[in-house]
Amino acid sequence: MRILRNLVFLCCITAVLVRYLPAQTYAVGADISFLAKCEKDGAVFKENGQPSDVLAMLREHHYNWVRLRVFHDPSVDGDKLPNDLAYTIALAQRAKAQNFHLLLSIHYADGWADPGKQPTPAAWRELKHKQLVQQVFEYSRDVIGSMARAGVMPDMVQVGNEVTAGMLWPDGKLPNNWDNFADLLQAGIRGIDAGRGPFRMPRIMIHIERSGDYDAATWFFDNLIAHHVRFDLIGLSYYPFWHGSIAKLRGNLHDLALRYRRPIIVVETASNWTSMAAAEKKYDFAESPAGQRAFLQAVDAAVRAVPYGLGQGVFWWEPAAEGPLRGRSFFDENGNVLPVISAFDDTSGR
């Protein structure tokens, strides 16, 4: 009996440790989905005045994850974005060659999907709900299968992007269609499982943008759990000009960790190194190179402070970018790298 009691005790302790200990190395990440397009367009990125590979720069400054998005058929989207599956696989191969972990963001759209728009791919727009569920399953299976065969199996996958208002509108639009939305998410997760072959199942992230809004975040995740959608991590976007102060972020991260006991990653964040629209709003950090670096360090500190080690990473959105996005990238107008890239060079005190 004593042996049995000891075994039960050890099992209980193990369950507690599995629940609370981090399940991965802290993710220092960047979404580099525009990188290859920028290079094709002639952009040159430099460090110490010399042209350099952006991925090599990130690796040198302690980045260990990249995030890539994939669109269903960007050739039919008006923005003519590059992020089809072939483009994404090629960029993933470059990242894997430099030993980055990979987070794949499947948008389930031909172009941008976010809280303000979740357009159904053109090829699926006439489908009924059950047919749409089947397409999500097959598409997810085929994307993951293609990546596995190419040697770039993702370590983590987002089923949808910033899905606070659902996805694949109108079928999966929230708040009215929770049952449909849950069906679509579950189909995506099943498809990822079916496509992975002999590889380990990627960790599944559900990603919303309400990083400073506890009520909205809990409304979403409470409903998600009530609909029996199984997922591993909570992903949040945090842009200070839309989502509020660092203090709001810190409080929300803390409270969500206590409520859900799941790992949390700030999977998109960025701020400006030059004056942009954010200048019109209350803002914790100066729109300057030094302010941008201080901002990233503050976000990182907020995530690392999450209870039980459940804060598991930060991803910058598009460090290499062109046009209007250049003002929040890691590079100035001449392609010279900015101080923000060194934000993780010394994390010993955080």
N, C-alpha and C positions, 0 to 999 in steps of 0.2 A: 504493500500500500504506500509505503514511504517513497518507493521508486516512482510509483504512479503519480503521487502528488508532486514530486519534483519535476516529472515530465510535463505535467499540466502547467506548473509554474513557469517552466522554461518556455513552453509554447506561448503563454500569455505575454511574457516579457518580449519574446521575439516579435509577436504581433504588434506590440506597442512600438518597438524600435522600427519595424518596417513601415509603420504608419507615419512616424514623425521624422525619421532620418532622410536627408536628401537622397534621391535616387540617381543623381547624375552629378557630374562636375559642373560647377557654376558656369553658366553660359555667358560668355562675352561675345556678343554677336553683332552682325550687320546684315541688312538686306541689300544685296548687291545686284538686284535684278536688272538694273539699267546698265551695269558695267560694260558688257560686251557691246551694247549699242553705242555707248559713249566712245569707246575705242574705235569702233567702225566709223563713227562720225568724225574722227580725227582728234579727239580729246587726248591730251598728254598730261599725265599726273606725275608730280615731281616731289621728291623729298631731298632736302639739302641742295636744291637747285638741279638735281639730276633726275631724268625720267626713271620711273620705277613702276613695277607691277603693283597694283593696288592690293591684291591678295597677299603678296609678300610683305607689303607695308603693314597690313593688318596683323599678319602672323607675328611679325617682329614686335608689335605693340600688344601682344598677349590676347588677341582675338582667337577664339577656338571654334566658333560656329558661324555659318552663313545661312541666310534665309533666302529662298528663291520662290517666286510666284509663277504659277502656270495658268494660262487662260485656255478656254476650250478651243476657240478658233479666232484669234485676234485679227486674222485677215479680213473678217467681215465687220470689225468694229471701226467706227469712224476715227478713233485716235491713232489707228495703225501702230499699235504697240508691238514690241518684238517677242513677247513672252509666250511663244508656243512651246510645245513639248520638246522639239528638237533643239531649239535655242536653250531651253532650261537644262536639258541633259548635258549639252556641251559646256555650259557654265558650271554645272555641278561636277563634271569631270575635272575641270581646272581646280575647283575648290578641294575635292577629295584628294587630288594629287599633292596638295599642300597640307593634308591631314586635318582638314576642317570637318567637323560634324555638320550634318545637313538637316535643316528644317524646311519642309516643302509646304507652301501655302497654295492650296487648290481653291481657285476662286469660283468654279462652277458658273462661269460667265465668259463671254467673249472679250470683255474688257473689265474696267474697274468695277469691283463690287465693294460696297461700303454701306454704312447705315442709311445713307440717302438714296441708294439705288442698289438693287440686287437683280439685275436683268437676267432672265432665262436665256441661255444660248439660242441663237436663231434657229439652229437645227432641231431644237426641242420645243419650240413655242406652241405647237399645235397638239402636244401630247396631253392626255389625261393623267390624273395623279399616279395611278399604278404604273403607267408607262414611264412617267418621269422618274419614279423611284427606281425602276429597272435600269433606265439610262444612267442614273447617278451611280448605281452599283457597277455597271459594266465599264463606265468611263473611269471610275476610281480604280477598279481592278486593272484596266489596261494601262493607265498612267503609272501605277506602281510596278506592274509587271515590266513595262518598258524600262523603267529606271533600274530595276533589279538586274535585268539582262545587260544593261549598259555599265554595270558595276558601280552604280551610284544610289544604292538603296538608301532612302532617307532614314534618319534616326528618329525623326519626329514629323508628324503631318498635321496640319490644320485642315479640318473639314469645314471649308468656308472661310471667309475673311470679314471680320467685323460684323458678325451676324446678329447684332442686338435686335434688329428688326426682321430677322429671318433671312431667307435666301430663296432664289428661284421664284421671284415674284411673278404672278400673284399667288401661285399655288402654296408657297411656303412663307407667305408674308405674315408677320406678327403685328398686333397681338391676336388676331382672329383665327389664325390657322396653326395652332400649336401642334395638333395631331399630325398634320401634313409635314410641318417642319421637322418634327421628331423622326418621322418616317424617312425623310430625305437624309438627315444626319446619320441615322442608323444604316441606311443603304450605303452611304459613303464609307462608313467604318467597316462594314462587311466586305465592301469591294477592296479596301486596302488589305484586309486580311486575306482575301482570295488571291490578290495579285502578288503577295510577298514571296510565294514559293517557299524555299528552305530557309529564308532569312527570318530573323527575329521580328515580331510585330513591332512596327514603329509606335512610339508613344503618341497618343492622340490628344491634340490640343483643341479646345473650343475658344475662339477669339472674339472678344467684344471690345468696344472702345470706351466704356464708361468707367475710366480709371479714377475719376474723382467723384463718382455718384454712387454711393452705397445702395440707396434705395433701388435705383434702376438695375444695378448689377445683381442684387439679391433677387429681385423680381425675375430676372432672366434665369439665373442658375437654379433658383428654387423650382421654377417651372421645368427646366431641363431635367433635373433630377427626378421630379415627379413623373416625367414622361419616360423614365428608365433609359435615358441615353447614357451610355458608359463612356467615360473619357478620363484622361489621366491628369491633364494640366489645364489651368486657367490662363489664357493669354489676354493681355490688356494693351491697348494703345494709350500712350500718354504724350500729348502735345500741349504744352502749357498755354498756348494761345487759344486753345479750344476747351481744355479740360481742367483748367484752374491751377492752383498753387501746388508747390511741392508738399506743403502741409496736408492738403486734401488728398494727394496721392498717398502719402505715408499713412494717413489714418485709414484710408480705404483698403490698402494692402493688408494692414494689420487686422482689420475687422473681417475681411473676407477670408483670411487664413484661419482665424479662430472659428468662423462659421462653417467652413467647408473642409478644413484639414487637407487641402490639396495643394500641390506645388503651384506657384504663380510665377509667370514670366512677363515682364514688360516687353512685349514682342515687337512693338514699334514705338520709337521715340525720336524726337529731333527738336532742335531749336536753331535760331539764326545767329550767324556770325556777322551779319550786316543788317542794316535797318530794313525791315519789311513791315507787313501789316500788323505784326504783333506789337509794334511801337504804340499803337492806339489803345492797347489793353494793359491792365495791370499785370506786371511781369516780374518774377523774382530775380531775373538775371539780365545783365546788360546784353544788348544785341551787338556783341563784339567777339573777336576770337577768344579772349580770355573768359568772357561770360559764357560762351558756348561750352568751353571745357569745364567750367565750374558747374554748369547745369548738368552735364552728363555725370559728373562725379556725385552730385546730389541725388540724382535718380538712382544711381548705383547704390549709394548709401541707404536710400529708402528701401530698396529691394533686399539688401543684405540684412536689414534690421527686422524683416518679417519673422514672426515667431516660429519656433520649431525648425528653423532652417528651410522653411517652405518658399522663401524667395530664391528662385533658382536661375535668374538671369536677366539680362538687358540686351536688346537689339536696337541698334541705330537704323533708321529707315533711310536708305540710299546715301551712303557716304560719297559715292561717285555719281554725280548727276550733272545734267545740262540745263540751260534755259532758266526758267523761274525757280527751279528747285536748287540751283547752284547756291543760293543764299543760305541754305541750311545743310549743305554738304560739308565734307571734310577738306575742301580745296577752295582756294580763292579764285578770282577771275582769271589768273594767269596759270592756274593748275598747281600752285604751290600748296603743300599740305599745311594744315592749320594746327594749332596747339591741341585741339580736341582729340587728335589721334593718340595722344599720350595720356589720356585720362586714366587708363588702367595700368600705367607703368609701375605704379607703387600702390598696391592695395593692402599693404601690410597693416596699416592703421585703420582699415575699414572692414 
